[in-house]
Amino acid sequence: FTLVDDALVQESDLGNNFFVDDEHLGQPRASVVTKFLLEMNADVQGTALVKSPSDLISDDLEFFLQFKLVVATQLGENLKRKLAAFLHDKNIPLLILHSYGFLGLVRLQMKEHLIVETHPAISRSDLRVHPLQLPSFPALRDFLFDFPVYAQRGEVDGEEHAHIPYAAILAQHVQKWKETHGSAPETWDAKKKFKEELSKLSWSHEEVNFQEAVDNAFLAYELPTIDRK
């Protein structure tokens, strides 16, 4: 790091700067503070530049190109604007700090940084099995309706029945429900009955695929929505 400051340590610094005390009065503040900052971490390299930050911003903005981050403190409005405009164009983040007694301001300027939320609060896998969706995917519909969901014992092998994808169970049963009731389940009672019917299709408690269908029944009667947030 490089610490830029042209001020000398004054008595007013003794009460608000952790890194200086009375034996440093009259010495360059940048040099004193840099010395003690380096003592905090032996792996860090840093230098002091005894020069006015205002002069650097006014006359030598290219100086800041060597840094990956610039931290500016107690700067006037015009200087902040000039520095911010220059660093923004160069894609160098700027952290602005300003203190007013016990109050302080922190502001970060950087170009857009996209973040992908890998653990969203609302997670939904859309199986396209809702009656309003599935007709748009004929190949998927043919695949899902090819499984013997309503087969009775002895008509198909038990292992085959236990390995029917739960998406096929949902797709076929919500279609059957729609043919009987006119639409997918909408009320709380209808959804409860829909789940009960799904559960009864299972031959035994060991068929976890039918329990998966019950647990994910909402995928068959609730259309997906886009979270506008």
Secondary structure, DSSP 8 states (H G I E B T S, - for coil): -EEE---B--HHHHTT-TT--GGGTTSBHHHHHHHHHHHT-TT---EEE-S-HHHHHHH-GGGGGG-S-EEEES--HHHHHHHHHHHHHTT--EEEEEEETTEEEEEEE--------SS-SS-----S-STTTGGG-HHHHHHHTTS-TT--BTTB-HHHHHTS-HHHHHHHHHHHHHHHHSSS--SHHHHHHHHHHHHHT-SSTT-HHHHHHHHTTHHHHS-------
